[in-house]
Amino acid sequence: MPAEILRSKIEKLKRERNAVILAHNYQIGEVQNIADFVGDSLGLSQQAAGTDADVIVFCGVHFMAETAAILCPQKVVLLPDLDAGCPMADMITADQLRGRKKQCPEATVVCYVNSTAEVKSESDICCTSANAAKVIDSLAGVEEILFVPDKYLGHYVSTKTDKKIILWNGFCPTHVRILPQDIVKLKEEHPEAKVVVHPECTPQVIELADSVASTSGILKYARECDSEEIIVGTEVGIIHRLHKENPDKKFYPASPRAICPNMKLTNLEKVLWALEDMAPRIEVPLEVAWGARRAIDKMLAVR
């Protein structure tokens, strides 16, 4: 079906269902273009919570749709492709976390939002890649942190605090594909370019960066940076939005290998099918949602 017809059908069904379409910054361009909101996972859920929509179509991965369901319990949350998971989120289970907590009874559990609802519900407080350091600094009287599941984000945060950080051995398979030699090579080709990378990158890549930022932070950096050339160390899908918002600047993905296959599963056909069938629907059991919401709300209270 031609893209123009798909878009028309989606818009019609969106009105009929009173739906809002959310797309993560890593989604393919055509999905970003039909979304009502494009952004990072938590920010999108917060925006959706503030609308009068009855239905949320979350073009992202499973844990993001779960977060939307937790923050918007009165709304129907649809994930266009049920196979769109997150390998890093799958690197820890609630049972594994409970076991580690017994081994570190004095530690406060700080959980990256890139995790399942069950893991969030077993945590003391959540964080994003943008506010992780601030969240940890807010924990007055706490000296020991169990940080899950991303060891690279956790390592980066450990350089910003005096607290003891115990790292879970999880990581983003997409960001670890960005290698230091990729940055060095691009800097040789574009010596005037600035380098901004995501904190899910390895410490060796972070050392080569001019700035370290979340996806929303990368977008802000691109707008405010004086350089007309920027090397971007995160999933390549963000380049689409960077070009749209900064047409006079040049952006170079740090590595063509930094592609999240799960983020690329969603397309216009699947968005249409989700709205037609009102499925797949993402629901979180009440007891899990309550615990996860508590950890998220504690994070949101940090100023």
ROKETI-148157 format. One record per residue (C-alpha): chain; residue number from 1; x, y, z; residue in one letter. Coordinates in Angstrom, 3 decimals. Layout:
NODE   unit   pos          X          Y          Z   code
NODE      A   NUM          X          Y          Z      A
...
***
This chain:
NODE   unit   pos          X          Y          Z   code
NODE      A     1      0.000      0.000      0.000      M
NODE      A     2      1.461      3.422     -0.935      P
NODE      A     3      2.749      5.455      1.999      A
NODE      A     4      0.366      8.309      1.262      E
NODE      A     5     -2.667      6.018      1.569      I
NODE      A     6     -1.269      4.444      4.737      L
NODE      A     7     -0.820      7.848      6.317      R
NODE      A     8     -4.356      8.847      5.359      S
NODE      A     9     -5.839      5.680      6.854      K
NODE      A    10     -3.808      6.128     10.035      I
NODE      A    11     -4.970      9.721     10.451      E
NODE      A    12     -8.613      8.698      9.940      K
NODE      A    13     -8.430      5.867     12.463      L
NODE      A    14     -6.501      8.022     14.906      K
NODE      A    15     -9.388     10.507     14.967      R
NODE      A    16    -11.986      7.746     15.293      E
NODE      A    17    -10.136      6.077     18.171      R
NODE      A    18     -9.155      9.377     19.824      N
NODE      A    19     -5.590      8.097     19.685      A
NODE      A    20     -2.182      9.695     20.049      V
NODE      A    21      0.906      8.294     18.313      I
NODE      A    22      4.245      8.386     20.113      L
NODE      A    23      7.548      7.656     18.366      A
NODE      A    24     10.937      7.245     19.961      H
NODE      A    25     13.879      9.144     18.474      N
NODE      A    26     15.302      5.843     17.163      Y
NODE      A    27     12.274      4.926     15.056      Q
NODE      A    28     12.463      4.954     11.263      I
NODE      A    29     11.810      8.299      9.597      G
NODE      A    30      8.346      7.533      8.224      E
NODE      A    31      7.134      6.559     11.702      V
NODE      A    32      8.623      9.665     13.298      Q
NODE      A    33      6.897     11.756     10.631      N
NODE      A    34      3.375     10.495     11.455      I
NODE      A    35      3.793     10.754     15.231      A
NODE      A    36      2.108     13.386     17.375      D
NODE      A    37      5.119     13.377     19.684      F
NODE      A    38      8.709     12.282     19.064      V
NODE      A    39     11.113     11.994     21.962      G
NODE      A    40     12.665      9.750     24.594      D
NODE      A    41     10.783      6.991     26.372      S
NODE      A    42      9.800      8.647     29.652      L
NODE      A    43      9.146     12.066     28.125      G
NODE      A    44      6.763     10.531     25.604      L
NODE      A    45      4.767      8.770     28.307      S
NODE      A    46      4.519     11.996     30.295      Q
NODE      A    47      3.292     13.875     27.215      Q
NODE      A    48      0.690     11.201     26.533      A
NODE      A    49     -0.515     11.372     30.138      A
NODE      A    50     -1.208     15.058     29.622      G
NODE      A    51     -3.473     14.546     26.598      T
NODE      A    52     -7.166     13.662     26.473      D
NODE      A    53     -6.446     10.703     24.178      A
NODE      A    54     -8.120      7.385     24.960      D
NODE      A    55     -5.535      5.341     23.059      V
NODE      A    56     -1.723      5.503     22.953      I
NODE      A    57      0.113      3.913     20.049      V
NODE      A    58      3.697      3.632     21.285      F
NODE      A    59      6.198      3.242     18.461      C
NODE      A    60      9.135      2.055     20.491      G
NODE      A    61      9.984     -1.068     22.466      V
NODE      A    62      8.152     -3.086     25.101      H
NODE      A    63      9.427     -1.439     28.292      F
NODE      A    64      8.446      1.980     26.896      M
NODE      A    65      4.866      0.859     26.291      A
NODE      A    66      4.818     -0.592     29.828      E
NODE      A    67      5.877      2.772     31.228      T
NODE      A    68      3.073      4.456     29.287      A
NODE      A    69      0.596      1.936     30.701      A
NODE      A    70      1.892      2.623     34.230      I
NODE      A    71      1.641      6.405     33.885      L
NODE      A    72     -1.655      6.312     31.946      C
NODE      A    73     -3.659      3.488     33.559      P
NODE      A    74     -6.945      4.807     32.186      Q
NODE      A    75     -5.743      4.681     28.575      K
NODE      A    76     -5.357      1.787     26.126      V
NODE      A    77     -1.683      1.343     25.212      V
NODE      A    78     -0.797     -0.365     21.934      L
NODE      A    79      2.635     -1.585     20.801      L
NODE      A    80      2.542     -2.072     17.003      P
NODE      A    81      5.028     -4.974     17.087      D
NODE      A    82      4.999     -7.238     20.126      L
NODE      A    83      8.470     -8.521     19.221      D
NODE      A    84      9.995     -5.065     19.732      A
NODE      A    85     11.877     -5.786     22.921      G
NODE      A    86     15.035     -4.437     24.553      C
NODE      A    87     18.012     -6.785     25.018      P
NODE      A    88     19.394     -4.663     27.843      M
NODE      A    89     16.076     -4.715     29.726      A
NODE      A    90     16.100     -8.505     29.336      D
NODE      A    91     19.531     -8.734     30.997      M
NODE      A    92     17.939     -8.560     34.444      I
NODE      A    93     14.817    -10.128     35.917      T
NODE      A    94     12.921     -9.293     39.083      A
NODE      A    95     14.057    -12.592     40.628      D
NODE      A    96     17.696    -11.825     39.838      Q
NODE      A    97     17.367     -8.368     41.343      L
NODE      A    98     15.767     -9.747     44.509      R
NODE      A    99     18.707    -12.120     44.842      G
NODE      A   100     21.264     -9.348     44.395      R
NODE      A   101     19.462     -7.158     46.932      K
NODE      A   102     19.922     -9.906     49.537      K
NODE      A   103     23.653     -9.831     48.821      Q
NODE      A   104     23.762     -6.021     49.149      C
NODE      A   105     21.231     -5.285     51.908      P
NODE      A   106     22.609     -1.795     52.553      E
NODE      A   107     22.422     -0.678     48.928      A
NODE      A   108     19.697      1.524     47.483      T
NODE      A   109     18.533      0.239     44.100      V
NODE      A   110     18.587      2.837     41.321      V
NODE      A   111     16.947      1.468     38.198      C
NODE      A   112     17.416      2.871     34.713      Y
NODE      A   113     14.027      3.313     33.032      V
NODE      A   114     15.262      0.999     30.262      N
NODE      A   115     14.000     -1.955     32.273      S
NODE      A   116     10.880     -4.038     32.696      T
NODE      A   117      8.012     -2.980     34.922      A
NODE      A   118      8.747     -5.917     37.243      E
NODE      A   119     12.347     -4.772     37.736      V
NODE      A   120     11.196     -1.205     38.351      K
NODE      A   121      8.771     -2.477     40.977      S
NODE      A   122     11.663     -4.095     42.874      E
NODE      A   123     13.702     -0.874     42.796      S
NODE      A   124     13.853      2.057     45.182      D
NODE      A   125     13.948      4.783     42.535      I
NODE      A   126     14.202      5.071     38.765      C
NODE      A   127     16.411      7.321     36.666      C
NODE      A   128     16.871      8.297     33.046      T
NODE      A   129     20.147      8.762     31.195      S
NODE      A   130     19.591     12.512     31.553      A
NODE      A   131     18.986     12.636     35.309      N
NODE      A   132     20.868      9.609     36.687      A
NODE      A   133     23.584     11.656     38.405      A
NODE      A   134     21.021     14.057     39.892      K
NODE      A   135     18.896     11.171     41.167      V
NODE      A   136     21.869      9.567     42.894      I
NODE      A   137     22.984     12.866     44.411      D
NODE      A   138     19.445     13.353     45.775      S
NODE      A   139     19.713     10.233     47.933      L
NODE      A   140     20.780     11.903     51.156      A
NODE      A   141     22.484      9.615     53.644      G
NODE      A   142     22.866      6.825     51.084      V
NODE      A   143     26.449      5.743     50.473      E
NODE      A   144     25.966      2.555     48.460      E
NODE      A   145     24.021      2.260     45.185      I
NODE      A   146     23.074     -0.869     43.277      L
NODE      A   147     22.686      0.456     39.729      F
NODE      A   148     20.745     -1.664     37.233      V
NODE      A   149     20.842     -2.749     34.493      P
NODE      A   150     23.301     -0.681     32.377      D
NODE      A   151     26.891     -0.942     33.590      K
NODE      A   152     28.109      1.730     31.173      Y
NODE      A   153     25.583      4.348     32.215      L
NODE      A   154     26.339      3.316     35.786      G
NODE      A   155     30.072      3.718     35.226      H
NODE      A   156     29.550      7.161     33.735      Y
NODE      A   157     27.465      8.199     36.735      V
NODE      A   158     30.123      6.814     39.086      S
NODE      A   159     32.517      9.468     37.759      T
NODE      A   160     30.046     12.151     38.905      K
NODE      A   161     29.550     11.045     42.513      T
NODE      A   162     31.472      9.956     45.596      D
NODE      A   163     28.925      7.274     46.411      K
NODE      A   164     29.857      3.623     45.956      K
NODE      A   165     28.211      2.285     42.788      I
NODE      A   166     27.673     -1.455     42.413      I
NODE      A   167     27.130     -2.208     38.737      L
NODE      A   168     24.879     -4.836     37.185      W
NODE      A   169     26.490     -6.513     34.167      N
NODE      A   170     24.013     -5.236     31.577      G
NODE      A   171     24.583     -3.112     28.499      F
NODE      A   172     23.016     -1.860     25.280      C
NODE      A   173     24.177     -4.054     22.373      P
NODE      A   174     23.650     -1.150     19.979      T
NODE      A   175     25.785      1.400     21.807      H
NODE      A   176     28.671     -0.998     22.383      V
NODE      A   177     28.994     -1.310     18.615      R
NODE      A   178     30.320      2.241     18.613      I
NODE      A   179     34.092      1.850     18.957      L
NODE      A   180     36.785      4.373     19.876      P
NODE      A   181     38.400      3.900     16.479      Q
NODE      A   182     35.111      4.936     14.846      D
NODE      A   183     35.306      8.296     16.606      I
NODE      A   184     39.015      8.731     15.839      V
NODE      A   185     38.474      7.994     12.151      K
NODE      A   186     35.580     10.449     11.856      L
NODE      A   187     37.541     13.129     13.683      K
NODE      A   188     40.357     12.683     11.164      E
NODE      A   189     37.871     13.047      8.301      E
NODE      A   190     36.038     15.982      9.927      H
NODE      A   191     38.547     17.769     12.175      P
NODE      A   192     36.177     20.682     12.914      E
NODE      A   193     33.346     18.430     14.054      A
NODE      A   194     32.251     18.198     17.674      K
NODE      A   195     31.501     14.801     19.227      V
NODE      A   196     28.427     14.094     21.353      V
NODE      A   197     27.721     10.581     22.613      V
NODE      A   198     25.124      8.782     24.701      H
NODE      A   199     26.168      7.628     28.200      P
NODE      A   200     25.267      4.046     27.244      E
NODE      A   201     28.521      4.074     25.233      C
NODE      A   202     31.664      2.506     26.634      T
NODE      A   203     34.025      4.593     28.795      P
NODE      A   204     36.616      4.522     26.006      Q
NODE      A   205     34.160      6.203     23.614      V
NODE      A   206     32.993      8.676     26.248      I
NODE      A   207     36.595      9.785     26.816      E
NODE      A   208     36.751     10.956     23.196      L
NODE      A   209     33.544     13.015     23.344      A
NODE      A   210     33.104     16.763     23.693      D
NODE      A   211     29.760     16.160     25.368      S
NODE      A   212     27.825     13.233     26.846      V
NODE      A   213     24.032     13.433     26.699      A
NODE      A   214     20.753     11.539     26.543      S
NODE      A   215     18.783     11.575     23.290      T
NODE      A   216     16.956     14.741     24.355      S
NODE      A   217     20.289     16.167     25.427      G
NODE      A   218     21.838     15.341     22.052      I
NODE      A   219     19.020     17.201     20.316      L
NODE      A   220     19.580     20.211     22.583      K
NODE      A   221     23.342     20.068     22.041      Y
NODE      A   222     22.831     20.050     18.270      A
NODE      A   223     20.610     23.140     18.441      R
NODE      A   224     23.003     25.096     20.643      E
NODE      A   225     26.388     23.920     19.374      C
NODE      A   226     28.319     26.487     17.331      D
NODE      A   227     29.903     23.793     15.172      S
NODE      A   228     28.258     23.104     11.811      E
NODE      A   229     29.434     19.473     11.938      E
NODE      A   230     28.604     17.021     14.701      I
NODE      A   231     29.574     13.370     15.181      I
NODE      A   232     26.706     11.608     16.949      V
NODE      A   233     27.354      8.560     19.102      G
NODE      A   234     24.003      6.900     19.527      T
NODE      A   235     21.480      4.842     17.543      E
NODE      A   236     21.379      6.089     13.955      V
NODE      A   237     17.619      6.760     13.967      G
NODE      A   238     18.177     10.077     15.726      I
NODE      A   239     19.941     11.451     12.640      I
NODE      A   240     16.552     11.831     10.904      H
NODE      A   241     15.273     14.234     13.556      R
NODE      A   242     18.601     16.047     13.827      L
NODE      A   243     18.525     16.816     10.104      H
NODE      A   244     14.897     17.968     10.277      K
NODE      A   245     15.541     20.335     13.152      E
NODE      A   246     18.958     21.573     12.005      N
NODE      A   247     18.952     21.633      8.177      P
NODE      A   248     22.032     23.852      8.025      D
NODE      A   249     24.219     21.451      9.998      K
NODE      A   250     25.891     18.176      9.064      K
NODE      A   251     25.558     15.105     11.269      F
NODE      A   252     27.704     11.995     11.071      Y
NODE      A   253     26.616      8.801     12.848      P
NODE      A   254     29.551      7.551     14.910      A
NODE      A   255     29.061      4.075     13.497      S
NODE      A   256     26.774      2.656     10.788      P
NODE      A   257     26.608     -0.464     12.980      R
NODE      A   258     24.761      1.394     15.752      A
NODE      A   259     21.347      0.162     14.672      I
NODE      A   260     18.788     -1.257     17.083      C
NODE      A   261     16.888     -3.934     15.120      P
NODE      A   262     14.025     -3.840     17.621      N
NODE      A   263     13.516     -0.114     17.053      M
NODE      A   264     13.274     -0.770     13.324      K
NODE      A   265     10.475     -3.340     13.580      L
NODE      A   266      7.703     -0.743     13.576      T
NODE      A   267      6.490      0.658     10.252      N
NODE      A   268      3.391      2.405      8.923      L
NODE      A   269      1.578     -0.850      8.149      E
NODE      A   270      1.975     -2.054     11.733      K
NODE      A   271      0.780      1.274     13.120      V
NODE      A   272     -2.318      0.984     10.935      L
NODE      A   273     -2.944     -2.626     11.937      W
NODE      A   274     -2.611     -1.733     15.627      A
NODE      A   275     -5.270      0.952     15.262      L
NODE      A   276     -7.536     -1.314     13.221      E
NODE      A   277     -7.320     -4.278     15.618      D
NODE      A   278     -6.708     -2.299     18.842      M
NODE      A   279     -3.880     -4.744     19.453      A
NODE      A   280     -1.345     -5.738     20.644      P
NODE      A   281     -2.348     -4.126     23.932      R
NODE      A   282      0.189     -3.707     26.730      I
NODE      A   283     -1.117     -4.095     30.272      E
NODE      A   284      0.784     -4.200     33.548      V
NODE      A   285     -0.600     -6.137     36.545      P
NODE      A   286     -1.803     -3.748     39.250      L
NODE      A   287      0.619     -4.903     41.956      E
NODE      A   288      3.580     -4.539     39.566      V
NODE      A   289      2.325     -1.213     38.231      A
NODE      A   290      1.963      0.149     41.768      W
NODE      A   291      5.556     -0.688     42.694      G
NODE      A   292      6.947      0.602     39.416      A
NODE      A   293      4.904      3.818     39.644      R
NODE      A   294      6.276      4.422     43.138      R
NODE      A   295      9.869      4.200     41.840      A
NODE      A   296      9.072      6.450     38.873      I
NODE      A   297      7.275      9.028     41.019      D
NODE      A   298     10.240      9.200     43.391      K
NODE      A   299     12.426     10.046     40.401      M
NODE      A   300      9.996     12.678     39.142      L
NODE      A   301     10.040     14.328     42.563      A
NODE      A   302     13.791     14.974     42.265      V
NODE      A   303     14.471     18.604     41.379      R
***
